[in-house]
């Protein structure tokens, strides 16, 4: 009976993590859409809904600690709970970056835009969202090989960042009226690049879940602590 209860709790933990992941994916998508389309109302939705993401992370952490304390799981079960705790923390930080993108939208005051850079940001966000959705599926399937593959996709995100940085700086030098918007673009691209790094983190936790070993999947992985 105790084992069946534990397995049910573990299943609930899995499902809650996946729900949180989908909420974060939606927040990222909404925040970039709001930024590109100058939709302050949509941006405010992202900011308001972040409380829900934070609460999900707190609940997952609390439930994980309770299961470790009461059930004293070992081997695979313990790795599963640790993975959920660590990966949900990464998801929460990804949500924070989505909020930062949304706030950049709120602060926009009609400055001169750079359409070409906005297009690159849109493409970068599509790549990031692809990574987020894929890593959630890899987690559900406990597919370590897919997780390793997803980590390599971060190279494309980094290339987008480099292109945005180069193009924004070039346009700001050519036209001082674009300096404010150019700085916004650099910040948004930086937030998206960080989200890609956190997806790589989650990929590493999926590999850990399967192998019991912490494996660094990206040499460019440099996440912050915010």
N, CA, C and O of each residue as an XYZ file, in Angstrom:
904
protein
N       0.835     -1.204      0.000
C       0.000      0.000      0.000
C       0.872      1.256      0.000
O       0.609      2.206     -0.738
N       1.919      1.248      0.842
C       2.794      2.407      0.927
C       3.474      2.679     -0.406
O       3.615      3.831     -0.819
N       3.900      1.598     -1.085
C       4.570      1.749     -2.369
C       3.627      2.348     -3.406
O       4.019      3.221     -4.180
N       2.393      1.880     -3.416
C       1.430      2.394     -4.398
C       1.129      3.870     -4.140
O       0.949      4.642     -5.082
N       1.074      4.258     -2.881
C       0.848      5.660     -2.541
C       2.025      6.524     -3.002
O       1.850      7.624     -3.527
N       3.229      5.985     -2.786
C       4.425      6.715     -3.185
C       4.444      6.905     -4.710
O       4.746      7.993     -5.202
N       4.122      5.848     -5.442
C       4.120      5.929     -6.908
C       3.069      6.918     -7.402
O       3.282      7.619     -8.391
N       1.944      6.969     -6.713
C       0.903      7.930     -7.078
C       1.378      9.359     -6.839
O       1.128     10.249     -7.652
N       2.067      9.572     -5.715
C       2.614     10.893     -5.425
C       3.667     11.293     -6.457
O       3.745     12.450     -6.871
N       4.469     10.319     -6.860
C       5.519     10.572     -7.846
C       4.899     10.942     -9.195
O       5.376     11.847     -9.880
N       3.841     10.239     -9.565
C       3.135     10.544    -10.812
C       2.558     11.954    -10.771
O       2.629     12.695    -11.752
N       1.988     12.315     -9.627
C       1.446     13.668     -9.465
C       2.543     14.716     -9.599
O       2.336     15.782    -10.177
N       3.714     14.394     -9.054
C       4.852     15.309     -9.135
C       5.269     15.509    -10.595
O       5.515     16.632    -11.036
N       5.344     14.400    -11.334
C       5.659     14.459    -12.766
C       4.668     15.366    -13.494
O       5.058     16.254    -14.253
N       3.390     15.126    -13.251
C       2.339     15.873    -13.952
C       2.388     17.362    -13.623
O       2.191     18.206    -14.496
N       2.654     17.675    -12.353
C       2.722     19.071    -11.938
C       3.927     19.776    -12.572
O       3.851     20.946    -12.947
N       5.038     19.041    -12.682
C       6.216     19.605    -13.333
C       5.913     19.907    -14.800
O       6.277     20.967    -15.310
N       5.251     18.976    -15.469
C       4.916     19.160    -16.879
C       3.972     20.346    -17.061
O       4.121     21.126    -18.002
N       3.004     20.479    -16.162
C       2.073     21.613    -16.199
C       2.821     22.929    -16.033
O       2.556     23.903    -16.738
N       3.756     22.942    -15.094
C       4.570     24.136    -14.883
C       5.387     24.454    -16.133
O       5.505     25.614    -16.527
N       5.943     23.430    -16.744
C       6.728     23.624    -17.953
C       5.918     24.230    -19.083
O       6.396     25.111    -19.798
N       4.691     23.757    -19.244
C       3.821     24.306    -20.285
C       3.473     25.768    -20.001
O       3.384     26.581    -20.921
N       3.278     26.093    -18.724
C       2.985     27.473    -18.345
C       4.161     28.387    -18.670
O       3.975     29.517    -19.123
N       5.373     27.889    -18.436
C       6.575     28.669    -18.738
C       6.724     28.848    -20.249
O       7.046     29.939    -20.719
N       6.489     27.778    -21.006
C       6.567     27.847    -22.466
C       5.592     28.893    -23.008
O       5.934     29.671    -23.899
N       4.388     28.902    -22.466
C       3.377     29.874    -22.894
C       3.803     31.300    -22.525
O       3.591     32.237    -23.294
N       4.404     31.451    -21.343
C       4.857     32.774    -20.904
C       5.942     33.314    -21.831
O       5.943     34.498    -22.169
N       6.859     32.448    -22.239
C       7.935     32.862    -23.151
C       7.344     33.312    -24.478
O       7.705     34.360    -25.014
N       6.427     32.496    -24.999
C       5.800     32.804    -26.285
C       5.025     34.122    -26.228
O       5.126     34.954    -27.130
N       4.254     34.298    -25.163
C       3.468     35.522    -24.996
C       4.360     36.745    -24.853
O       4.081     37.796    -25.429
N       5.429     36.604    -24.087
C       6.283     37.764    -23.814
C       6.954     38.274    -25.088
O       7.035     39.483    -25.308
N       7.433     37.356    -25.922
C       8.091     37.778    -27.163
C       7.062     38.327    -28.150
O       7.312     39.326    -28.825
N       5.909     37.669    -28.231
C       4.836     38.177    -29.096
C       4.454     39.596    -28.681
O       4.279     40.473    -29.527
N       4.326     39.814    -27.375
C       3.983     41.141    -26.860
C       5.054     42.164    -27.228
O       4.741     43.294    -27.604
N       6.311     41.763    -27.117
C       7.415     42.685    -27.406
C       7.434     43.068    -28.890
O       7.573     44.241    -29.236
N       7.292     42.070    -29.753
C       7.367     42.314    -31.195
C       6.164     43.116    -31.692
O       6.299     43.967    -32.571
N       4.982     42.837    -31.121
C       3.754     43.502    -31.584
C       3.413     44.738    -30.753
O       2.405     45.400    -31.001
N       4.256     45.047    -29.767
C       4.065     46.225    -28.905
C       2.757     46.122    -28.114
O       2.085     47.124    -27.871
N       2.411     44.898    -27.718
C       1.146     44.636    -27.025
C       1.364     44.676    -25.507
O       1.736     43.675    -24.894
N       1.128     45.834    -24.924
C       1.374     45.987    -23.492
C       0.394     45.179    -22.647
O       0.743     44.711    -21.564
N      -0.824     45.018    -23.138
C      -1.818     44.238    -22.396
C      -1.364     42.786    -22.261
O      -1.456     42.195    -21.185
N      -0.872     42.218    -23.363
C      -0.380     40.835    -23.337
C       0.846     40.730    -22.436
O       1.006     39.751    -21.706
N       1.702     41.732    -22.490
C       2.890     41.747    -21.632
C       2.491     41.745    -20.166
O       3.100     41.051    -19.352
N       1.473     42.517    -19.834
C       1.010     42.564    -18.446
C       0.451     41.228    -18.006
O       0.585     40.860    -16.839
N      -0.176     40.492    -18.916
C      -0.672     39.142    -18.605
C       0.479     38.238    -18.162
O       0.353     37.487    -17.195
N       1.597     38.319    -18.875
C       2.768     37.506    -18.535
C       3.255     37.842    -17.126
O       3.571     36.956    -16.332
N       3.305     39.123    -16.840
C       3.767     39.577    -15.522
C       2.823     39.087    -14.425
O       3.264     38.601    -13.384
N       1.526     39.219    -14.670
C       0.529     38.817    -13.675
C       0.525     37.303    -13.440
O       0.354     36.840    -12.313
N       0.716     36.548    -14.512
C       0.636     35.091    -14.415
C       1.895     34.465    -13.828
O       1.909     33.275    -13.513
N       2.953     35.261    -13.681
C       4.203     34.715    -13.139
C       4.039     34.248    -11.700
O       4.744     33.341    -11.259
N       3.120     34.857    -10.969
C       2.852     34.433     -9.587
C       2.449     32.970     -9.548
O       2.842     32.231     -8.645
N       1.666     32.558    -10.529
C       1.226     31.168    -10.602
C       2.400     30.223    -10.822
O       2.468     29.153    -10.216
N       3.327     30.625    -11.696
C       4.519     29.809    -11.955
C       5.368     29.706    -10.687
O       5.858     28.627    -10.353
N       5.540     30.815     -9.989
C       6.320     30.799     -8.747
C       5.691     29.876     -7.705
O       6.392     29.141     -7.009
N       4.372     29.924     -7.607
C       3.667     29.080     -6.640
C       3.815     27.602     -6.988
O       3.937     26.763     -6.095
N       3.806     27.282     -8.276
C       3.990     25.886     -8.695
C       5.381     25.388     -8.307
O       5.542     24.251     -7.864
N       6.387     26.255     -8.480
C       7.761     25.864     -8.128
C       7.893     25.635     -6.622
O       8.537     24.679     -6.190
N       7.286     26.509     -5.833
C       7.321     26.364     -4.376
C       6.624     25.075     -3.948
O       7.112     24.357     -3.076
N       5.488     24.791     -4.565
C       4.736     23.572     -4.229
C       5.545     22.316     -4.575
O       5.601     21.367     -3.794
N       6.170     22.327     -5.760
C       6.969     21.171     -6.172
C       8.140     20.938     -5.221
O       8.434     19.802     -4.848
N       8.797     22.017     -4.838
C       9.927     21.891     -3.918
C       9.477     21.357     -2.560
O      10.106     20.465     -1.991
N       8.384     21.914     -2.051
C       7.865     21.477     -0.752
C       7.469     20.013     -0.788
O       7.807     19.250      0.118
N       6.752     19.617     -1.836
C       6.299     18.231     -1.955
C       7.487     17.286     -2.106
O       7.480     16.180     -1.565
N       8.494     17.718     -2.835
C       9.695     16.896     -3.030
C      10.405     16.651     -1.705
O      10.791     15.521     -1.405
N      10.579     17.699     -0.915
C      11.223     17.555      0.396
C      10.411     16.635      1.309
O      10.976     15.823      2.041
N       9.094     16.768      1.262
C       8.233     15.913      2.088
C       8.402     14.442      1.712
O       8.493     13.578      2.585
N       8.444     14.164      0.419
C       8.586     12.776     -0.035
C       9.939     12.196      0.349
O      10.037     11.022      0.706
N      10.978     13.014      0.276
C      12.309     12.543      0.672
C      12.347     12.261      2.169
O      12.905     11.253      2.604
N      11.750     13.154      2.955
C      11.778     13.001      4.415
C      10.926     11.827      4.890
O      11.335     11.084      5.782
N       9.756     11.659      4.306
C       8.817     10.649      4.789
C       9.034      9.272      4.172
O       8.842      8.249      4.829
N       9.436      9.255      2.908
C       9.564      7.971      2.198
C      10.999      7.463      2.136
O      11.238      6.274      1.924
N      11.949      8.372      2.321
C      13.372      8.031      2.229
C      13.679      7.193      0.981
O      14.203      6.084      1.083
N      13.350      7.730     -0.183
C      13.568      6.981     -1.431
C      15.049      6.794     -1.730
O      15.889      7.561     -1.260
N      15.360      5.772     -2.513
C      16.745      5.499     -2.894
C      16.828      5.343     -4.415
O      15.816      5.245     -5.109
N      18.045      5.324     -4.893
C      18.399      5.112     -6.316
C      17.509      5.907     -7.265
O      17.467      7.135     -7.196
N      16.790      5.206     -8.160
C      16.037      5.869     -9.222
C      14.976      6.812     -8.690
O      14.796      7.909     -9.219
N      14.267      6.392     -7.643
C      13.213      7.245     -7.078
C      13.788      8.547     -6.533
O      13.205      9.615     -6.723
N      14.915      8.459     -5.866
C      15.555      9.655     -5.317
C      16.042     10.562     -6.444
O      15.893     11.782     -6.377
N      16.623      9.960     -7.474
C      17.080     10.746     -8.621
C      15.912     11.467     -9.292
O      16.049     12.608     -9.733
N      14.782     10.804     -9.364
C      13.601     11.406     -9.975
C      13.163     12.652     -9.218
O      12.876     13.685     -9.822
N      13.114     12.549     -7.898
C      12.678     13.678     -7.076
C      13.686     14.819     -7.153
O      13.301     15.984     -7.251
N      14.974     14.488     -7.111
C      16.007     15.518     -7.219
C      15.923     16.222     -8.574
O      16.063     17.442     -8.658
N      15.693     15.441     -9.632
C      15.565     16.011    -10.970
C      14.414     17.002    -11.037
O      14.557     18.088    -11.598
N      13.284     16.633    -10.471
C      12.110     17.510    -10.489
C      12.397     18.796     -9.722
O      12.034     19.882    -10.174
N      13.045     18.682     -8.567
C      13.380     19.867     -7.770
C      14.299     20.810     -8.545
O      14.044     22.012     -8.627
N      15.351     20.261     -9.102
C      16.339     21.087     -9.791
C      15.771     21.676    -11.081
O      15.961     22.857    -11.375
N      15.073     20.836    -11.842
C      14.535     21.292    -13.125
C      13.416     22.306    -12.933
O      13.277     23.222    -13.743
N      12.618     22.165    -11.884
C      11.548     23.136    -11.640
C      12.140     24.493    -11.254
O      11.562     25.536    -11.559
N      13.289     24.475    -10.586
C      13.982     25.723    -10.269
C      14.446     26.410    -11.556
O      14.358     27.632    -11.678
N      14.939     25.621    -12.512
C      15.339     26.175    -13.809
C      14.126     26.752    -14.540
O      14.207     27.821    -15.145
N      13.005     26.035    -14.478
C      11.783     26.540    -15.115
C      11.357     27.876    -14.518
O      10.951     28.787    -15.241
N      11.451     27.986    -13.207
C      11.041     29.224    -12.534
C      11.904     30.392    -13.000
O      11.403     31.501    -13.185
N      13.182     30.152    -13.186
C      14.079     31.214    -13.644
C      13.779     31.575    -15.101
O      13.883     32.737    -15.495
N      13.409     30.575    -15.891
C      12.996     30.843    -17.268
C      11.762     31.740    -17.280
O      11.657     32.655    -18.097
N      10.833     31.471    -16.369
C       9.653     32.314    -16.241
C      10.013     33.744    -15.866
O       9.397     34.697    -16.344
N      11.013     33.884    -15.008
C      11.479     35.220    -14.620
C      12.003     35.999    -15.828
O      11.774     37.202    -15.946
N      12.702     35.310    -16.714
C      13.222     35.976    -17.905
C      12.094     36.357    -18.864
O      12.166     37.387    -19.535
N      11.056     35.527    -18.927
C       9.883     35.889    -19.730
C       9.264     37.177    -19.188
O       8.836     38.040    -19.955
N       9.221     37.297    -17.874
C       8.705     38.511    -17.243
C       9.582     39.714    -17.605
O       9.075     40.805    -17.870
N      10.873     39.508    -17.613
C      11.789     40.602    -17.968
C      11.534     41.080    -19.398
O      11.578     42.279    -19.671
N      11.268     40.150    -20.300
C      10.944     40.516    -21.688
C       9.635     41.298    -21.717
O       9.513     42.298    -22.425
N       8.662     40.834    -20.941
C       7.375     41.528    -20.876
C       7.542     42.946    -20.334
O       6.909     43.880    -20.827
N       8.386     43.106    -19.329
C       8.621     44.429    -18.752
C       9.285     45.366    -19.761
O       9.038     46.572    -19.757
N      10.129     44.801    -20.621
C      10.749     45.613    -21.667
C       9.680     46.168    -22.603
O       9.806     47.279    -23.118
N       8.628     45.381    -22.816
C       7.508     45.838    -23.648
C       6.767     46.982    -22.972
O       6.425     47.977    -23.611
N       6.524     46.834    -21.687
C       5.799     47.859    -20.925
C       6.546     49.197    -20.961
O       5.929     50.261    -21.000
N       7.866     49.130    -20.948
C       8.674     50.344    -20.865
C       8.869     51.047    -22.204
O       9.362     52.174    -22.252
N       8.482     50.381    -23.291
C       8.664     50.974    -24.612
C       7.814     52.246    -24.735
O       6.641     52.256    -24.364
N       8.419     53.310    -25.258
C       7.694     54.586    -25.372
C       7.800     55.144    -26.793
O       8.150     56.307    -26.993
N       7.498     54.308    -27.757
C       7.399     54.763    -29.135
C       8.700     55.127    -29.806
O       8.715     55.931    -30.738
N       9.798     54.547    -29.347
C      11.075     54.879    -29.977
C      11.173     54.216    -31.354
O      10.373     53.344    -31.693
N      12.151     54.636    -32.129
C      12.358     54.102    -33.472
C      12.729     52.627    -33.401
O      13.643     52.235    -32.675
N      12.003     51.814    -34.170
C      12.224     50.365    -34.131
C      13.159     49.937    -35.274
O      13.413     50.694    -36.211
N      13.659     48.702    -35.162
C      14.514     48.132    -36.208
C      13.872     46.811    -36.636
O      14.118     45.784    -36.002
N      13.063     46.810    -37.688
C      12.298     45.619    -38.097
C      13.161     44.379    -38.324
O      12.767     43.270    -37.960
N      14.332     44.566    -38.922
C      15.182     43.408    -39.222
C      15.627     42.700    -37.944
O      15.680     41.471    -37.887
N      15.942     43.490    -36.927
C      16.373     42.908    -35.657
C      15.187     42.247    -34.960
O      15.340     41.197    -34.335
N      14.019     42.850    -35.063
C      12.833     42.258    -34.460
C      12.514     40.902    -35.103
O      12.076     39.972    -34.426
N      12.738     40.806    -36.410
C      12.524     39.533    -37.099
C      13.481     38.466    -36.568
O      13.092     37.315    -36.369
N      14.721     38.854    -36.344
C      15.714     37.908    -35.811
C      15.344     37.481    -34.387
O      15.528     36.321    -34.017
N      14.825     38.419    -33.590
C      14.383     38.089    -32.236
C      13.222     37.102    -32.288
O      13.155     36.167    -31.489
N      12.312     37.317    -33.232
C      11.181     36.403    -33.401
C      11.665     34.997    -33.741
O      11.157     34.013    -33.202
N      12.639     34.905    -34.627
C      13.198     33.599    -35.013
C      13.939     32.958    -33.846
O      13.862     31.746    -33.643
N      14.655     33.774    -33.082
C      15.369     33.275    -31.908
C      14.384     32.711    -30.887
O      14.623     31.658    -30.296
N      13.274     33.424    -30.688
C      12.284     32.959    -29.713
C      11.632     31.654    -30.160
O      11.300     30.806    -29.332
N      11.448     31.495    -31.472
C      10.885     30.242    -31.993
C      11.819     29.075    -31.684
O      11.372     27.993    -31.303
N      13.115     29.304    -31.854
C      14.093     28.263    -31.550
C      14.091     27.928    -30.062
O      14.174     26.761    -29.682
N      13.997     28.960    -29.224
C      13.964     28.746    -27.774
C      12.712     27.969    -27.383
O      12.785     27.027    -26.594
N      11.562     28.360    -27.933
C      10.311     27.669    -27.611
C      10.364     26.205    -28.069
O       9.860     25.311    -27.388
N      10.978     25.979    -29.228
C      11.150     24.607    -29.719
C      11.950     23.788    -28.707
O      11.616     22.635    -28.436
N      12.999     24.381    -28.152
C      13.818     23.697    -27.156
C      13.025     23.413    -25.882
O      13.105     22.319    -25.322
N      12.256     24.414    -25.428
C      11.484     24.249    -24.194
C      10.482     23.113    -24.344
O      10.405     22.228    -23.492
N       9.716     23.140    -25.431
C       8.684     22.110    -25.639
C       9.310     20.728    -25.802
O       8.791     19.737    -25.288
N      10.424     20.669    -26.519
C      11.083     19.383    -26.749
C      11.660     18.802    -25.469
O      11.608     17.590    -25.260
N      12.212     19.657    -24.606
C      12.821     19.145    -23.378
C      11.752     18.639    -22.415
O      12.001     17.711    -21.646
N      10.559     19.242    -22.452
C       9.462     18.742    -21.621
C       9.033     17.355    -22.081
O       8.767     16.478    -21.260
N       8.967     17.158    -23.397
C       8.626     15.844    -23.936
C       9.704     14.819    -23.600
O       9.400     13.681    -23.242
N      10.969     15.233    -23.718
C      12.079     14.333    -23.377
C      12.020     13.943    -21.908
O      12.334     12.810    -21.545
N      11.615     14.887    -21.064
C      11.487     14.602    -19.637
C      10.395     13.555    -19.398
O      10.607     12.576    -18.682
N       9.241     13.770    -19.998
C       8.127     12.830    -19.822
C       8.521     11.430    -20.289
O       8.177     10.432    -19.657
N       9.242     11.375    -21.395
C       9.664     10.080    -21.960
C      10.957      9.559    -21.346
O      11.395      8.451    -21.654
N      11.571     10.371    -20.467
C      12.868     10.037    -19.882
C      13.867      9.620    -20.970
O      14.550      8.601    -20.867
N      13.917     10.447    -22.006
C      14.718     10.166    -23.193
C      16.044     10.927    -23.104
O      16.132     12.088    -23.504
N      17.050     10.272    -22.586
C      18.355     10.913    -22.396
C      19.015     11.256    -23.726
O      19.678     12.288    -23.837
N      18.844     10.408    -24.734
C      19.453     10.687    -26.036
C      18.858     11.951    -26.651
O      19.577     12.776    -27.214
N      17.553     12.092    -26.538
C      16.903     13.293    -27.060
C      17.355     14.526    -26.275
O      17.552     15.596    -26.849
N      17.516     14.369    -24.969
C      17.974     15.486    -24.136
C      19.353     15.959    -24.591
O      19.615     17.160    -24.654
N      20.223     15.020    -24.902
C      21.563     15.379    -25.391
C      21.460     16.141    -26.715
O      22.183     17.112    -26.940
N      20.561     15.691    -27.581
C      20.368     16.356    -28.873
C      19.845     17.779    -28.678
O      20.322     18.715    -29.321
N      18.863     17.938    -27.787
C      18.272     19.246    -27.540
C      19.335     20.236    -27.063
O      19.311     21.407    -27.441
N      20.257     19.767    -26.243
C      21.318     20.646    -25.737
C      22.150     21.226    -26.875
O      22.644     22.348    -26.770
N      22.309     20.473    -27.957
C      23.099     20.972    -29.097
C      22.371     22.081    -29.841
O      22.995     22.884    -30.533
N      21.045     22.125    -29.698
C      20.273     23.163    -30.388
C      20.574     24.550    -29.839
O      20.289     25.557    -30.488
N      21.141     24.600    -28.660
C      21.452     25.895    -28.053
C      22.455     26.673    -28.890
O      22.521     27.899    -28.798
N      23.237     25.971    -29.706
C      24.181     26.657    -30.590
C      23.445     27.613    -31.532
O      23.932     28.706    -31.821
N      22.262     27.191    -32.010
C      21.474     28.048    -32.909
C      20.984     29.300    -32.176
O      20.963     30.398    -32.734
N      20.595     29.107    -30.919
C      20.156     30.244    -30.106
C      21.302     31.236    -29.949
O      21.111     32.445    -30.076
N      22.486     30.715    -29.674
C      23.655     31.581    -29.500
C      24.008     32.326    -30.792
O      24.450     33.475    -30.750
N      23.812     31.667    -31.935
C      24.079     32.328    -33.222
C      23.099     33.469    -33.456
O      23.475     34.535    -33.945
N      21.829     33.232    -33.100
C      20.838     34.303    -33.207
C      21.255     35.485    -32.327
O      21.169     36.642    -32.740
N      21.702     35.178    -31.124
C      22.134     36.247    -30.204
C      23.269     37.056    -30.825
O      23.260     38.287    -30.782
N      24.236     36.363    -31.397
C      25.372     37.053    -32.024
C      24.908     37.956    -33.174
O      25.386     39.080    -33.327
N      23.968     37.443    -33.977
C      23.455     38.227    -35.109
C      22.722     39.475    -34.624
O      22.904     40.567    -35.164
N      21.890     39.297    -33.596
C      21.132     40.431    -33.056
C      22.070     41.475    -32.477
O      21.894     42.674    -32.695
N      23.067     41.011    -31.738
C      24.037     41.935    -31.141
C      24.755     42.738    -32.230
O      24.876     43.960    -32.145
N      25.223     42.029    -33.241
C      25.972     42.698    -34.329
C      25.086     43.688    -35.081
O      25.487     44.826    -35.326
N      23.883     43.251    -35.446
C      22.996     44.103    -36.250
C      22.484     45.300    -35.455
O      22.391     46.409    -35.981
N      22.153     45.070    -34.179
C      21.638     46.167    -33.351
C      22.710     47.242    -33.146
O      22.434     48.437    -33.259
N      23.925     46.805    -32.847
C      25.021     47.755    -32.649
C      25.283     48.554    -33.927
O      25.496     49.766    -33.882
N      25.263     47.859    -35.061
C      25.495     48.508    -36.350
C      24.442     49.588    -36.618
O      24.770     50.701    -37.028
N      23.162     49.239    -36.379
C      22.082     50.190    -36.640
C      22.096     51.358    -35.658
O      21.766     52.485    -36.026
N      22.471     51.092    -34.428
C      22.542     52.176    -33.441
C      23.627     53.179    -33.821
O      23.469     54.381    -33.604
N      24.729     52.686    -34.390
C      25.808     53.575    -34.833
C      25.360     54.410    -36.027
O      25.727     55.577    -36.162
N      24.548     53.779    -36.901
C      24.087     54.472    -38.102
C      23.008     55.499    -37.796
O      22.945     56.553    -38.429
N      22.162     55.185    -36.822
C      21.022     56.046    -36.521
C      20.827     56.155    -35.006
O      20.295     55.231    -34.390
N      21.240     57.249    -34.407
C      21.126     57.421    -32.949
C      19.687     57.301    -32.431
O      19.478     57.024    -31.250
N      18.696     57.507    -33.309
C      17.300     57.396    -32.886
C      16.936     55.957    -32.487
O      15.919     55.731    -31.830
N      17.764     54.997    -32.883
C      17.467     53.588    -32.582
C      18.183     53.096    -31.326
O      18.105     51.913    -30.992
N      18.868     53.979    -30.639
C      19.678     53.553    -29.486
C      18.816     52.938    -28.380
O      19.170     51.899    -27.823
N      17.704     53.566    -28.066
C      16.843     53.048    -26.994
C      16.286     51.686    -27.366
O      16.361     50.741    -26.580
N      15.719     51.584    -28.578
C      15.165     50.296    -29.003
C      16.273     49.252    -29.144
O      16.081     48.078    -28.824
N      17.437     49.698    -29.628
C      18.558     48.768    -29.780
C      18.967     48.149    -28.462
O      19.244     46.952    -28.390
N      19.006     48.961    -27.422
C      19.313     48.435    -26.087
C      18.254     47.436    -25.625
O      18.576     46.419    -25.011
N      16.998     47.734    -25.922
C      15.922     46.798    -25.594
C      16.140     45.465    -26.293
O      15.980     44.407    -25.685
N      16.502     45.514    -27.561
C      16.734     44.283    -28.323
C      17.860     43.452    -27.702
O      17.766     42.229    -27.601
N      18.914     44.136    -27.293
C      20.051     43.425    -26.695
C      19.634     42.750    -25.387
O      20.048     41.627    -25.099
N      18.813     43.443    -24.601
C      18.340     42.857    -23.350
C      17.448     41.647    -23.608
O      17.610     40.603    -22.977
N      16.511     41.790    -24.532
C      15.582     40.691    -24.835
C      16.342     39.484    -25.373
O      16.076     38.349    -24.977
N      17.284     39.732    -26.272
C      18.088     38.628    -26.815
C      18.879     37.936    -25.706
O      19.042     36.716    -25.716
N      19.368     38.730    -24.748
C      20.111     38.170    -23.620
C      19.205     37.283    -22.764
O      19.621     36.214    -22.318
N      17.967     37.728    -22.535
C      17.032     36.919    -21.750
C      16.727     35.602    -22.463
O      16.663     34.549    -21.828
N      16.540     35.663    -23.773
C      16.264     34.448    -24.536
C      17.463     33.499    -24.514
O      17.311     32.280    -24.423
N      18.655     34.086    -24.600
C      19.875     33.258    -24.558
C      19.988     32.541    -23.222
O      20.407     31.384    -23.168
N      19.618     33.217    -22.151
C      19.636     32.611    -20.816
C      18.625     31.472    -20.723
O      18.903     30.429    -20.132
N      17.460     31.682    -21.307
C      16.440     30.622    -21.296
C      16.973     29.372    -21.994
O      16.760     28.253    -21.527
N      17.668     29.571    -23.116
C      18.278     28.434    -23.807
C      19.262     27.698    -22.921
O      19.347     26.471    -22.961
N      20.010     28.450    -22.115
C      20.957     27.824    -21.183
C      20.225     26.984    -20.135
O      20.681     25.902    -19.766
N      19.091     27.492    -19.663
C      18.332     26.733    -18.661
C      17.727     25.461    -19.246
O      17.611     24.451    -18.553
N      17.343     25.510    -20.517
C      16.872     24.286    -21.179
C      17.992     23.249    -21.207
O      17.762     22.059    -20.996
N      19.205     23.725    -21.470
C      20.357     22.821    -21.449
C      20.546     22.228    -20.053
O      20.864     21.047    -19.917
N      20.351     23.039    -19.025
C      20.402     22.524    -17.649
C      19.418     21.385    -17.449
O      19.763     20.338    -16.901
N      18.183     21.600    -17.901
C      17.150     20.567    -17.735
C      17.525     19.316    -18.517
O      17.276     18.200    -18.063
N      18.122     19.499    -19.690
C      18.606     18.344    -20.464
C      19.614     17.546    -19.651
O      19.605     16.315    -19.664
N      20.478     18.256    -18.947
C      21.480     17.580    -18.114
C      20.819     16.798    -16.986
O      21.282     15.715    -16.628
N      19.730     17.345    -16.418
C      19.031     16.626    -15.350
C      18.318     15.389    -15.884
O      18.186     14.393    -15.172
N      17.859     15.447    -17.126
C      17.231     14.267    -17.730
C      18.269     13.160    -17.914
O      17.990     11.987    -17.665
N      19.462     13.544    -18.351
C      20.546     12.560    -18.488
C      20.902     11.984    -17.116
O      21.132     10.783    -16.976
N      20.944     12.853    -16.111
C      21.218     12.399    -14.736
C      20.171     11.396    -14.276
O      20.500     10.401    -13.630
N      18.913     11.656    -14.607
C      17.830     10.768    -14.211
C      18.040      9.367    -14.782
O      17.725      8.372    -14.130
N      18.570      9.294    -15.993
C      18.772      8.000    -16.651
C      20.069      7.307    -16.250
O      20.130      6.080    -16.180
N      21.108      8.103    -15.988
C      22.434      7.522    -15.781
C      22.945      7.624    -14.348
O      23.822      6.862    -13.942
N      22.397      8.564    -13.586
C      22.900      8.797    -12.231
C      24.154      9.634    -12.210
O      24.791      9.781    -11.167
N      24.526     10.199    -13.387
C      25.732     11.007    -13.476
C      25.401     12.409    -13.975
O      24.601     12.578    -14.895
N      26.029     13.419    -13.353
C      25.893     14.790    -13.827
C      26.823     14.965    -15.019
O      28.038     14.805    -14.898
N      26.245     15.295    -16.170
C      27.017     15.433    -17.396
C      26.815     16.820    -17.976
O      25.683     17.214    -18.257
N      27.899     17.567    -18.161
C      27.794     18.897    -18.744
C      27.627     18.755    -20.243
O      28.489     18.195    -20.920
N      26.512     19.264    -20.766
C      26.197     19.087    -22.173
C      26.559     20.289    -23.033
O      26.482     20.217    -24.260
N      26.955     21.396    -22.403
C      27.302     22.585    -23.168
C      28.442     23.330    -22.487
O      28.372     23.634    -21.296
N      29.482     23.619    -23.242
C      30.612     24.359    -22.696
C      30.272     25.834    -22.539
O      30.961     26.565    -21.827
N      29.184     26.279    -23.221
C      28.800     27.693    -23.131
C      27.749     27.936    -22.077
O      27.200     29.034    -21.982
N      27.458     26.903    -21.270
C      26.403     27.001    -20.280
C      26.841     27.909    -19.131
O      27.710     27.542    -18.340
N      26.238     29.095    -19.044
C      26.657     30.079    -18.061
C      25.445     30.781    -17.487
O      25.275     31.986    -17.671
N      24.585     30.020    -16.779
C      23.349     30.580    -16.266
C      23.600     31.449    -15.054
O      24.583     31.281    -14.333
N      22.677     32.394    -14.844
C      22.829     33.278    -13.705
C      22.046     32.741    -12.520
O      21.445     31.670    -12.593
N      22.057     33.480    -11.449
C      21.399     33.018    -10.230
C      20.147     33.821     -9.919
O      19.612     33.745     -8.813
N      19.680     34.593    -10.897
C      18.518     35.463    -10.651
C      17.235     34.695    -10.643
O      16.168     35.277    -10.450
